[in-house]
Amino acid sequence: MAFNDIERNRIERDVAIFMAHRRPPPHIRPELDFGYRISGHNVEIFEIRPQWQNPKEKMEQPVAKDVC
């Protein structure tokens, strides 16, 4: 079962604030960035980097996951 609208809005707001303080400066983000997704009752934070063999493609590496 997914979060209800009130829970999802609160989580979106809190995670966006959290990420805003931890993302690298804009000039570094093409090489290293962080993102998040909310799916069902999961909140996942992941690292985004270019693939070393094909820098035009991005890869995501999980950093943290919370299952509520």
N, CA, C, O and CB atoms as a CASP TS submission, in Angstrom:
PFRMAT TS
TARGET T0000
AUTHOR 0000-0000-0000
METHOD Language model
MODEL 1
PARENT N/A
ATOM      1  N   MET     1       0.837  -1.181   0.000  1.00  0.00           N
ATOM      2  CA  MET     1       0.000   0.000   0.000  1.00  0.00           C
ATOM      3  C   MET     1       0.883   1.247   0.000  1.00  0.00           C
ATOM      4  O   MET     1       1.849   1.325   0.760  1.00  0.00           O
ATOM      5  CB  MET     1      -0.953  -0.003   1.216  1.00  0.00           C
ATOM      6  N   ALA     2       0.564   2.191  -0.825  1.00  0.00           N
ATOM      7  CA  ALA     2       1.356   3.410  -0.962  1.00  0.00           C
ATOM      8  C   ALA     2       0.999   4.420   0.126  1.00  0.00           C
ATOM      9  O   ALA     2       0.009   4.269   0.842  1.00  0.00           O
ATOM     10  CB  ALA     2       1.146   4.030  -2.348  1.00  0.00           C
ATOM     11  N   PHE     3       1.835   5.453   0.227  1.00  0.00           N
ATOM     12  CA  PHE     3       1.562   6.541   1.163  1.00  0.00           C
ATOM     13  C   PHE     3       0.290   7.270   0.726  1.00  0.00           C
ATOM     14  O   PHE     3      -0.013   7.341  -0.464  1.00  0.00           O
ATOM     15  CB  PHE     3       2.769   7.527   1.241  1.00  0.00           C
ATOM     16  N   ASN     4      -0.445   7.808   1.691  1.00  0.00           N
ATOM     17  CA  ASN     4      -1.582   8.637   1.311  1.00  0.00           C
ATOM     18  C   ASN     4      -1.045  10.008   0.881  1.00  0.00           C
ATOM     19  O   ASN     4       0.148  10.275   1.028  1.00  0.00           O
ATOM     20  CB  ASN     4      -2.613   8.770   2.496  1.00  0.00           C
ATOM     21  N   ASP     5      -1.902  10.864   0.360  1.00  0.00           N
ATOM     22  CA  ASP     5      -1.470  12.152  -0.191  1.00  0.00           C
ATOM     23  C   ASP     5      -0.787  13.041   0.841  1.00  0.00           C
ATOM     24  O   ASP     5       0.208  13.695   0.530  1.00  0.00           O
ATOM     25  CB  ASP     5      -2.653  12.882  -0.775  1.00  0.00           C
ATOM     26  N   ILE     6      -1.302  13.073   2.050  1.00  0.00           N
ATOM     27  CA  ILE     6      -0.715  13.906   3.101  1.00  0.00           C
ATOM     28  C   ILE     6       0.685  13.402   3.458  1.00  0.00           C
ATOM     29  O   ILE     6       1.622  14.193   3.567  1.00  0.00           O
ATOM     30  CB  ILE     6      -1.620  13.917   4.357  1.00  0.00           C
ATOM     31  N   GLU     7       0.826  12.092   3.639  1.00  0.00           N
ATOM     32  CA  GLU     7       2.132  11.507   3.960  1.00  0.00           C
ATOM     33  C   GLU     7       3.125  11.754   2.825  1.00  0.00           C
ATOM     34  O   GLU     7       4.262  12.160   3.061  1.00  0.00           O
ATOM     35  CB  GLU     7       1.996   9.991   4.230  1.00  0.00           C
ATOM     36  N   ARG     8       2.688  11.509   1.611  1.00  0.00           N
ATOM     37  CA  ARG     8       3.582  11.675   0.460  1.00  0.00           C
ATOM     38  C   ARG     8       4.051  13.121   0.322  1.00  0.00           C
ATOM     39  O   ARG     8       5.229  13.357   0.054  1.00  0.00           O
ATOM     40  CB  ARG     8       2.880  11.231  -0.826  1.00  0.00           C
ATOM     41  N   ASN     9       3.157  14.089   0.499  1.00  0.00           N
ATOM     42  CA  ASN     9       3.536  15.497   0.418  1.00  0.00           C
ATOM     43  C   ASN     9       4.543  15.862   1.501  1.00  0.00           C
ATOM     44  O   ASN     9       5.504  16.584   1.234  1.00  0.00           O
ATOM     45  CB  ASN     9       2.301  16.388   0.531  1.00  0.00           C
ATOM     46  N   ARG    10       4.333  15.372   2.719  1.00  0.00           N
ATOM     47  CA  ARG    10       5.259  15.643   3.826  1.00  0.00           C
ATOM     48  C   ARG    10       6.627  15.032   3.544  1.00  0.00           C
ATOM     49  O   ARG    10       7.656  15.670   3.764  1.00  0.00           O
ATOM     50  CB  ARG    10       4.695  15.092   5.152  1.00  0.00           C
ATOM     51  N   ILE    11       6.631  13.796   3.056  1.00  0.00           N
ATOM     52  CA  ILE    11       7.887  13.108   2.752  1.00  0.00           C
ATOM     53  C   ILE    11       8.610  13.812   1.606  1.00  0.00           C
ATOM     54  O   ILE    11       9.821  14.018   1.673  1.00  0.00           O
ATOM     55  CB  ILE    11       7.625  11.627   2.395  1.00  0.00           C
ATOM     56  N   GLU    12       7.880  14.181   0.560  1.00  0.00           N
ATOM     57  CA  GLU    12       8.480  14.912  -0.566  1.00  0.00           C
ATOM     58  C   GLU    12       9.153  16.192  -0.073  1.00  0.00           C
ATOM     59  O   GLU    12      10.286  16.486  -0.453  1.00  0.00           O
ATOM     60  CB  GLU    12       7.407  15.250  -1.631  1.00  0.00           C
ATOM     61  N   ARG    13       8.461  16.946   0.766  1.00  0.00           N
ATOM     62  CA  ARG    13       8.999  18.209   1.294  1.00  0.00           C
ATOM     63  C   ARG    13      10.256  17.952   2.121  1.00  0.00           C
ATOM     64  O   ARG    13      11.271  18.623   1.934  1.00  0.00           O
ATOM     65  CB  ARG    13       7.936  18.937   2.152  1.00  0.00           C
ATOM     66  N   ASP    14      10.191  16.984   3.036  1.00  0.00           N
ATOM     67  CA  ASP    14      11.322  16.706   3.926  1.00  0.00           C
ATOM     68  C   ASP    14      12.533  16.173   3.168  1.00  0.00           C
ATOM     69  O   ASP    14      13.663  16.577   3.442  1.00  0.00           O
ATOM     70  CB  ASP    14      10.910  15.709   4.997  1.00  0.00           C
ATOM     71  N   VAL    15      12.306  15.273   2.224  1.00  0.00           N
ATOM     72  CA  VAL    15      13.424  14.714   1.458  1.00  0.00           C
ATOM     73  C   VAL    15      14.024  15.790   0.541  1.00  0.00           C
ATOM     74  O   VAL    15      15.242  15.837   0.371  1.00  0.00           O
ATOM     75  CB  VAL    15      12.956  13.486   0.622  1.00  0.00           C
ATOM     76  N   ALA    16      13.205  16.634  -0.038  1.00  0.00           N
ATOM     77  CA  ALA    16      13.716  17.710  -0.897  1.00  0.00           C
ATOM     78  C   ALA    16      14.604  18.662  -0.094  1.00  0.00           C
ATOM     79  O   ALA    16      15.647  19.089  -0.588  1.00  0.00           O
ATOM     80  CB  ALA    16      12.547  18.491  -1.546  1.00  0.00           C
ATOM     81  N   ILE    17      14.216  18.995   1.117  1.00  0.00           N
ATOM     82  CA  ILE    17      15.039  19.847   1.983  1.00  0.00           C
ATOM     83  C   ILE    17      16.338  19.133   2.334  1.00  0.00           C
ATOM     84  O   ILE    17      17.412  19.731   2.266  1.00  0.00           O
ATOM     85  CB  ILE    17      14.268  20.231   3.273  1.00  0.00           C
ATOM     86  N   PHE    18      16.251  17.870   2.707  1.00  0.00           N
ATOM     87  CA  PHE    18      17.426  17.069   3.037  1.00  0.00           C
ATOM     88  C   PHE    18      18.403  17.030   1.864  1.00  0.00           C
ATOM     89  O   PHE    18      19.604  17.237   2.039  1.00  0.00           O
ATOM     90  CB  PHE    18      17.010  15.643   3.429  1.00  0.00           C
ATOM     91  N   MET    19      17.878  16.764   0.667  1.00  0.00           N
ATOM     92  CA  MET    19      18.732  16.645  -0.518  1.00  0.00           C
ATOM     93  C   MET    19      19.339  17.999  -0.915  1.00  0.00           C
ATOM     94  O   MET    19      20.480  18.044  -1.374  1.00  0.00           O
ATOM     95  CB  MET    19      17.926  16.067  -1.692  1.00  0.00           C
ATOM     96  N   ALA    20      18.607  19.084  -0.748  1.00  0.00           N
ATOM     97  CA  ALA    20      19.108  20.406  -1.125  1.00  0.00           C
ATOM     98  C   ALA    20      20.375  20.758  -0.350  1.00  0.00           C
ATOM     99  O   ALA    20      21.239  21.463  -0.871  1.00  0.00           O
ATOM    100  CB  ALA    20      18.033  21.470  -0.884  1.00  0.00           C
ATOM    101  N   HIS    21      20.495  20.276   0.888  1.00  0.00           N
ATOM    102  CA  HIS    21      21.668  20.567   1.705  1.00  0.00           C
ATOM    103  C   HIS    21      22.834  19.621   1.430  1.00  0.00           C
ATOM    104  O   HIS    21      23.954  19.886   1.866  1.00  0.00           O
ATOM    105  CB  HIS    21      21.300  20.501   3.163  1.00  0.00           C
ATOM    106  N   ARG    22      22.594  18.535   0.723  1.00  0.00           N
ATOM    107  CA  ARG    22      23.624  17.518   0.553  1.00  0.00           C
ATOM    108  C   ARG    22      24.089  17.311  -0.890  1.00  0.00           C
ATOM    109  O   ARG    22      25.106  16.659  -1.126  1.00  0.00           O
ATOM    110  CB  ARG    22      23.124  16.231   1.085  1.00  0.00           C
ATOM    111  N   ARG    23      23.362  17.853  -1.837  1.00  0.00           N
ATOM    112  CA  ARG    23      23.784  17.717  -3.237  1.00  0.00           C
ATOM    113  C   ARG    23      25.059  18.521  -3.470  1.00  0.00           C
ATOM    114  O   ARG    23      25.267  19.554  -2.833  1.00  0.00           O
ATOM    115  CB  ARG    23      22.660  18.188  -4.205  1.00  0.00           C
ATOM    116  N   PRO    24      25.907  18.054  -4.375  1.00  0.00           N
ATOM    117  CA  PRO    24      27.121  18.813  -4.685  1.00  0.00           C
ATOM    118  C   PRO    24      26.779  20.117  -5.413  1.00  0.00           C
ATOM    119  O   PRO    24      25.653  20.298  -5.875  1.00  0.00           O
ATOM    120  CB  PRO    24      28.081  17.962  -5.540  1.00  0.00           C
ATOM    121  N   PRO    25      27.756  21.020  -5.512  1.00  0.00           N
ATOM    122  CA  PRO    25      27.514  22.276  -6.234  1.00  0.00           C
ATOM    123  C   PRO    25      27.125  22.004  -7.691  1.00  0.00           C
ATOM    124  O   PRO    25      27.493  20.969  -8.246  1.00  0.00           O
ATOM    125  CB  PRO    25      28.767  23.179  -6.180  1.00  0.00           C
ATOM    126  N   PRO    26      26.385  22.924  -8.311  1.00  0.00           N
ATOM    127  CA  PRO    26      25.899  22.700  -9.680  1.00  0.00           C
ATOM    128  C   PRO    26      26.972  22.348 -10.708  1.00  0.00           C
ATOM    129  O   PRO    26      26.702  21.570 -11.623  1.00  0.00           O
ATOM    130  CB  PRO    26      25.189  23.910 -10.143  1.00  0.00           C
ATOM    131  N   HIS    27      28.162  22.889 -10.586  1.00  0.00           N
ATOM    132  CA  HIS    27      29.197  22.602 -11.583  1.00  0.00           C
ATOM    133  C   HIS    27      29.756  21.180 -11.454  1.00  0.00           C
ATOM    134  O   HIS    27      30.416  20.700 -12.376  1.00  0.00           O
ATOM    135  CB  HIS    27      30.331  23.610 -11.453  1.00  0.00           C
ATOM    136  N   ILE    28      29.509  20.511 -10.351  1.00  0.00           N
ATOM    137  CA  ILE    28      29.978  19.132 -10.148  1.00  0.00           C
ATOM    138  C   ILE    28      28.887  18.110 -10.514  1.00  0.00           C
ATOM    139  O   ILE    28      29.200  16.950 -10.780  1.00  0.00           O
ATOM    140  CB  ILE    28      30.418  18.931  -8.678  1.00  0.00           C
ATOM    141  N   ARG    29      27.657  18.515 -10.529  1.00  0.00           N
ATOM    142  CA  ARG    29      26.533  17.585 -10.727  1.00  0.00           C
ATOM    143  C   ARG    29      26.578  16.756 -12.009  1.00  0.00           C
ATOM    144  O   ARG    29      26.048  15.645 -11.995  1.00  0.00           O
ATOM    145  CB  ARG    29      25.273  18.349 -10.714  1.00  0.00           C
ATOM    146  N   PRO    30      27.164  17.208 -13.107  1.00  0.00           N
ATOM    147  CA  PRO    30      27.260  16.299 -14.262  1.00  0.00           C
ATOM    148  C   PRO    30      28.133  15.074 -13.989  1.00  0.00           C
ATOM    149  O   PRO    30      27.967  14.039 -14.635  1.00  0.00           O
ATOM    150  CB  PRO    30      27.812  17.048 -15.458  1.00  0.00           C
ATOM    151  N   GLU    31      29.059  15.186 -13.039  1.00  0.00           N
ATOM    152  CA  GLU    31      29.948  14.072 -12.703  1.00  0.00           C
ATOM    153  C   GLU    31      29.498  13.308 -11.460  1.00  0.00           C
ATOM    154  O   GLU    31      29.792  12.120 -11.331  1.00  0.00           O
ATOM    155  CB  GLU    31      31.354  14.584 -12.497  1.00  0.00           C
ATOM    156  N   LEU    32      28.798  13.963 -10.554  1.00  0.00           N
ATOM    157  CA  LEU    32      28.307  13.331  -9.320  1.00  0.00           C
ATOM    158  C   LEU    32      27.089  14.088  -8.831  1.00  0.00           C
ATOM    159  O   LEU    32      27.135  15.303  -8.642  1.00  0.00           O
ATOM    160  CB  LEU    32      29.412  13.299  -8.218  1.00  0.00           C
ATOM    161  N   ASP    33      26.011  13.372  -8.628  1.00  0.00           N
ATOM    162  CA  ASP    33      24.794  13.990  -8.108  1.00  0.00           C
ATOM    163  C   ASP    33      24.062  12.959  -7.265  1.00  0.00           C
ATOM    164  O   ASP    33      24.403  11.776  -7.283  1.00  0.00           O
ATOM    165  CB  ASP    33      23.883  14.521  -9.264  1.00  0.00           C
ATOM    166  N   PHE    34      23.076  13.402  -6.541  1.00  0.00           N
ATOM    167  CA  PHE    34      22.230  12.519  -5.750  1.00  0.00           C
ATOM    168  C   PHE    34      20.782  12.749  -6.142  1.00  0.00           C
ATOM    169  O   PHE    34      20.392  13.864  -6.491  1.00  0.00           O
ATOM    170  CB  PHE    34      22.437  12.754  -4.229  1.00  0.00           C
ATOM    171  N   GLY    35      19.993  11.698  -6.085  1.00  0.00           N
ATOM    172  CA  GLY    35      18.577  11.788  -6.383  1.00  0.00           C
ATOM    173  C   GLY    35      17.801  10.937  -5.409  1.00  0.00           C
ATOM    174  O   GLY    35      18.379  10.245  -4.570  1.00  0.00           O
ATOM    175  N   TYR    36      16.496  10.989  -5.523  1.00  0.00           N
ATOM    176  CA  TYR    36      15.647  10.155  -4.665  1.00  0.00           C
ATOM    177  C   TYR    36      14.389   9.789  -5.423  1.00  0.00           C
ATOM    178  O   TYR    36      14.000  10.444  -6.389  1.00  0.00           O
ATOM    179  CB  TYR    36      15.293  10.884  -3.338  1.00  0.00           C
ATOM    180  N   ARG    37      13.765   8.721  -4.954  1.00  0.00           N
ATOM    181  CA  ARG    37      12.465   8.333  -5.494  1.00  0.00           C
ATOM    182  C   ARG    37      11.628   7.767  -4.363  1.00  0.00           C
ATOM    183  O   ARG    37      12.134   7.168  -3.414  1.00  0.00           O
ATOM    184  CB  ARG    37      12.613   7.298  -6.652  1.00  0.00           C
ATOM    185  N   ILE    38      10.337   7.977  -4.500  1.00  0.00           N
ATOM    186  CA  ILE    38       9.367   7.441  -3.549  1.00  0.00           C
ATOM    187  C   ILE    38       8.494   6.476  -4.327  1.00  0.00           C
ATOM    188  O   ILE    38       7.882   6.843  -5.330  1.00  0.00           O
ATOM    189  CB  ILE    38       8.510   8.582  -2.860  1.00  0.00           C
ATOM    190  N   SER    39       8.443   5.241  -3.857  1.00  0.00           N
ATOM    191  CA  SER    39       7.678   4.209  -4.547  1.00  0.00           C
ATOM    192  C   SER    39       7.000   3.333  -3.494  1.00  0.00           C
ATOM    193  O   SER    39       7.669   2.709  -2.670  1.00  0.00           O
ATOM    194  CB  SER    39       8.596   3.354  -5.490  1.00  0.00           C
ATOM    195  N   GLY    40       5.684   3.292  -3.529  1.00  0.00           N
ATOM    196  CA  GLY    40       4.969   2.516  -2.520  1.00  0.00           C
ATOM    197  C   GLY    40       5.270   3.070  -1.143  1.00  0.00           C
ATOM    198  O   GLY    40       5.043   4.251  -0.878  1.00  0.00           O
ATOM    199  N   HIS    41       5.783   2.217  -0.260  1.00  0.00           N
ATOM    200  CA  HIS    41       6.203   2.647   1.068  1.00  0.00           C
ATOM    201  C   HIS    41       7.719   2.700   1.178  1.00  0.00           C
ATOM    202  O   HIS    41       8.265   2.527   2.267  1.00  0.00           O
ATOM    203  CB  HIS    41       5.635   1.716   2.131  1.00  0.00           C
ATOM    204  N   ASN    42       8.404   2.936   0.071  1.00  0.00           N
ATOM    205  CA  ASN    42       9.857   3.013   0.045  1.00  0.00           C
ATOM    206  C   ASN    42      10.315   4.412  -0.320  1.00  0.00           C
ATOM    207  O   ASN    42       9.745   5.059  -1.199  1.00  0.00           O
ATOM    208  CB  ASN    42      10.430   1.997  -0.937  1.00  0.00           C
ATOM    209  N   VAL    43      11.352   4.870   0.367  1.00  0.00           N
ATOM    210  CA  VAL    43      12.038   6.100   0.013  1.00  0.00           C
ATOM    211  C   VAL    43      13.486   5.707  -0.221  1.00  0.00           C
ATOM    212  O   VAL    43      14.144   5.190   0.683  1.00  0.00           O
ATOM    213  CB  VAL    43      11.893   7.217   1.133  1.00  0.00           C
ATOM    214  N   GLU    44      13.991   5.948  -1.435  1.00  0.00           N
ATOM    215  CA  GLU    44      15.340   5.547  -1.794  1.00  0.00           C
ATOM    216  C   GLU    44      16.157   6.764  -2.216  1.00  0.00           C
ATOM    217  O   GLU    44      15.694   7.589  -3.004  1.00  0.00           O
ATOM    218  CB  GLU    44      15.312   4.501  -2.916  1.00  0.00           C
ATOM    219  N   ILE    45      17.375   6.869  -1.687  1.00  0.00           N
ATOM    220  CA  ILE    45      18.327   7.893  -2.087  1.00  0.00           C
ATOM    221  C   ILE    45      19.424   7.185  -2.873  1.00  0.00           C
ATOM    222  O   ILE    45      19.901   6.124  -2.470  1.00  0.00           O
ATOM    223  CB  ILE    45      18.910   8.675  -0.841  1.00  0.00           C
ATOM    224  N   PHE    46      19.817   7.773  -3.990  1.00  0.00           N
ATOM    225  CA  PHE    46      20.821   7.127  -4.826  1.00  0.00           C
ATOM    226  C   PHE    46      21.800   8.151  -5.388  1.00  0.00           C
ATOM    227  O   PHE    46      21.496   9.338  -5.504  1.00  0.00           O
ATOM    228  CB  PHE    46      20.151   6.354  -5.964  1.00  0.00           C
ATOM    229  N   GLU    47      22.987   7.651  -5.735  1.00  0.00           N
ATOM    230  CA  GLU    47      24.039   8.445  -6.349  1.00  0.00           C
ATOM    231  C   GLU    47      23.906   8.320  -7.868  1.00  0.00           C
ATOM    232  O   GLU    47      23.598   7.245  -8.384  1.00  0.00           O
ATOM    233  CB  GLU    47      25.455   7.985  -5.861  1.00  0.00           C
ATOM    234  N   ILE    48      24.138   9.412  -8.569  1.00  0.00           N
ATOM    235  CA  ILE    48      24.068   9.418 -10.032  1.00  0.00           C
ATOM    236  C   ILE    48      25.447   9.817 -10.564  1.00  0.00           C
ATOM    237  O   ILE    48      25.979  10.874 -10.224  1.00  0.00           O
ATOM    238  CB  ILE    48      22.945  10.402 -10.553  1.00  0.00           C
ATOM    239  N   ARG    49      26.008   8.953 -11.400  1.00  0.00           N
ATOM    240  CA  ARG    49      27.319   9.197 -12.003  1.00  0.00           C
ATOM    241  C   ARG    49      27.299   8.728 -13.450  1.00  0.00           C
ATOM    242  O   ARG    49      26.484   7.882 -13.817  1.00  0.00           O
ATOM    243  CB  ARG    49      28.444   8.476 -11.207  1.00  0.00           C
ATOM    244  N   PRO    50      28.192   9.272 -14.277  1.00  0.00           N
ATOM    245  CA  PRO    50      28.330   8.718 -15.626  1.00  0.00           C
ATOM    246  C   PRO    50      29.013   7.349 -15.545  1.00  0.00           C
ATOM    247  O   PRO    50      29.851   7.118 -14.674  1.00  0.00           O
ATOM    248  CB  PRO    50      29.142   9.687 -16.547  1.00  0.00           C
ATOM    249  N   GLN    51      28.653   6.456 -16.447  1.00  0.00           N
ATOM    250  CA  GLN    51      29.339   5.166 -16.501  1.00  0.00           C
ATOM    251  C   GLN    51      30.770   5.408 -16.963  1.00  0.00           C
ATOM    252  O   GLN    51      31.006   6.228 -17.850  1.00  0.00           O
ATOM    253  CB  GLN    51      28.599   4.162 -17.454  1.00  0.00           C
ATOM    254  N   TRP    52      31.708   4.713 -16.381  1.00  0.00           N
ATOM    255  CA  TRP    52      33.111   4.982 -16.717  1.00  0.00           C
ATOM    256  C   TRP    52      33.461   4.516 -18.128  1.00  0.00           C
ATOM    257  O   TRP    52      34.348   5.098 -18.753  1.00  0.00           O
ATOM    258  CB  TRP    52      34.031   4.303 -15.710  1.00  0.00           C
ATOM    259  N   GLN    53      32.795   3.488 -18.647  1.00  0.00           N
ATOM    260  CA  GLN    53      33.082   3.024 -20.000  1.00  0.00           C
ATOM    261  C   GLN    53      32.313   3.806 -21.061  1.00  0.00           C
ATOM    262  O   GLN    53      32.731   3.873 -22.217  1.00  0.00           O
ATOM    263  CB  GLN    53      32.757   1.553 -20.118  1.00  0.00           C
ATOM    264  N   ASN    54      31.198   4.392 -20.666  1.00  0.00           N
ATOM    265  CA  ASN    54      30.381   5.172 -21.590  1.00  0.00           C
ATOM    266  C   ASN    54      29.849   6.390 -20.833  1.00  0.00           C
ATOM    267  O   ASN    54      28.737   6.346 -20.307  1.00  0.00           O
ATOM    268  CB  ASN    54      29.206   4.310 -22.185  1.00  0.00           C
ATOM    269  N   PRO    55      30.619   7.467 -20.769  1.00  0.00           N
ATOM    270  CA  PRO    55      30.247   8.633 -19.963  1.00  0.00           C
ATOM    271  C   PRO    55      28.929   9.301 -20.355  1.00  0.00           C
ATOM    272  O   PRO    55      28.389  10.083 -19.573  1.00  0.00           O
ATOM    273  CB  PRO    55      31.328   9.639 -20.045  1.00  0.00           C
ATOM    274  N   LYS    56      28.398   9.011 -21.546  1.00  0.00           N
ATOM    275  CA  LYS    56      27.128   9.603 -21.955  1.00  0.00           C
ATOM    276  C   LYS    56      25.944   8.955 -21.240  1.00  0.00           C
ATOM    277  O   LYS    56      24.863   9.539 -21.172  1.00  0.00           O
ATOM    278  CB  LYS    56      26.956   9.479 -23.462  1.00  0.00           C
ATOM    279  N   GLU    57      26.144   7.764 -20.712  1.00  0.00           N
ATOM    280  CA  GLU    57      25.085   7.064 -19.976  1.00  0.00           C
ATOM    281  C   GLU    57      25.283   7.249 -18.482  1.00  0.00           C
ATOM    282  O   GLU    57      26.407   7.199 -17.982  1.00  0.00           O
ATOM    283  CB  GLU    57      25.065   5.560 -20.332  1.00  0.00           C
ATOM    284  N   LYS    58      24.185   7.462 -17.777  1.00  0.00           N
ATOM    285  CA  LYS    58      24.228   7.638 -16.321  1.00  0.00           C
ATOM    286  C   LYS    58      23.894   6.317 -15.636  1.00  0.00           C
ATOM    287  O   LYS    58      23.138   5.500 -16.162  1.00  0.00           O
ATOM    288  CB  LYS    58      23.241   8.753 -15.867  1.00  0.00           C
ATOM    289  N   MET    59      24.472   6.123 -14.454  1.00  0.00           N
ATOM    290  CA  MET    59      24.137   4.960 -13.643  1.00  0.00           C
ATOM    291  C   MET    59      23.748   5.441 -12.252  1.00  0.00           C
ATOM    292  O   MET    59      24.204   6.483 -11.780  1.00  0.00           O
ATOM    293  CB  MET    59      25.327   3.950 -13.577  1.00  0.00           C
ATOM    294  N   GLU    60      22.904   4.663 -11.621  1.00  0.00           N
ATOM    295  CA  GLU    60      22.460   4.970 -10.268  1.00  0.00           C
ATOM    296  C   GLU    60      22.982   3.899  -9.325  1.00  0.00           C
ATOM    297  O   GLU    60      22.914   2.706  -9.621  1.00  0.00           O
ATOM    298  CB  GLU    60      20.913   5.069 -10.193  1.00  0.00           C
ATOM    299  N   GLN    61      23.500   4.339  -8.192  1.00  0.00           N
ATOM    300  CA  GLN    61      23.995   3.433  -7.163  1.00  0.00           C
ATOM    301  C   GLN    61      23.236   3.737  -5.878  1.00  0.00           C
ATOM    302  O   GLN    61      23.289   4.874  -5.407  1.00  0.00           O
ATOM    303  CB  GLN    61      25.547   3.581  -6.961  1.00  0.00           C
ATOM    304  N   PRO    62      22.530   2.770  -5.289  1.00  0.00           N
ATOM    305  CA  PRO    62      21.775   3.024  -4.068  1.00  0.00           C
ATOM    306  C   PRO    62      22.683   3.480  -2.925  1.00  0.00           C
ATOM    307  O   PRO    62      23.801   2.991  -2.762  1.00  0.00           O
ATOM    308  CB  PRO    62      21.011   1.774  -3.658  1.00  0.00           C
ATOM    309  N   VAL    63      22.174   4.423  -2.146  1.00  0.00           N
ATOM    310  CA  VAL    63      22.888   4.918  -0.975  1.00  0.00           C
ATOM    311  C   VAL    63      22.124   4.555   0.280  1.00  0.00           C
ATOM    312  O   VAL    63      22.705   4.064   1.248  1.00  0.00           O
ATOM    313  CB  VAL    63      23.096   6.440  -1.058  1.00  0.00           C
ATOM    314  N   ALA    64      20.806   4.797   0.266  1.00  0.00           N
ATOM    315  CA  ALA    64      19.983   4.514   1.453  1.00  0.00           C
ATOM    316  C   ALA    64      18.571   4.189   0.994  1.00  0.00           C
ATOM    317  O   ALA    64      18.091   4.705  -0.015  1.00  0.00           O
ATOM    318  CB  ALA    64      19.979   5.727   2.453  1.00  0.00           C
ATOM    319  N   LYS    65      17.917   3.320   1.760  1.00  0.00           N
ATOM    320  CA  LYS    65      16.532   2.973   1.461  1.00  0.00           C
ATOM    321  C   LYS    65      15.797   2.795   2.781  1.00  0.00           C
ATOM    322  O   LYS    65      16.271   2.098   3.679  1.00  0.00           O
ATOM    323  CB  LYS    65      16.440   1.680   0.582  1.00  0.00           C
ATOM    324  N   ASP    66      14.646   3.426   2.887  1.00  0.00           N
ATOM    325  CA  ASP    66      13.816   3.303   4.073  1.00  0.00           C
ATOM    326  C   ASP    66      12.504   2.659   3.665  1.00  0.00           C
ATOM    327  O   ASP    66      11.814   3.139   2.765  1.00  0.00           O
ATOM    328  CB  ASP    66      13.580   4.687   4.750  1.00  0.00           C
ATOM    329  N   VAL    67      12.176   1.593   4.319  1.00  0.00           N
ATOM    330  CA  VAL    67      10.914   0.903   4.064  1.00  0.00           C
ATOM    331  C   VAL    67      10.003   1.214   5.239  1.00  0.00           C
ATOM    332  O   VAL    67      10.264   0.784   6.362  1.00  0.00           O
ATOM    333  CB  VAL    67      11.116  -0.656   3.878  1.00  0.00           C
ATOM    334  N   CYS    68       8.954   1.946   4.988  1.00  0.00           N
ATOM    335  CA  CYS    68       8.030   2.342   6.066  1.00  0.00           C
ATOM    336  C   CYS    68       6.899   1.362   6.210  1.00  0.00           C
ATOM    337  O   CYS    68       6.032   1.541   7.066  1.00  0.00           O
ATOM    338  CB  CYS    68       7.468   3.731   5.811  1.00  0.00           C
TER
END
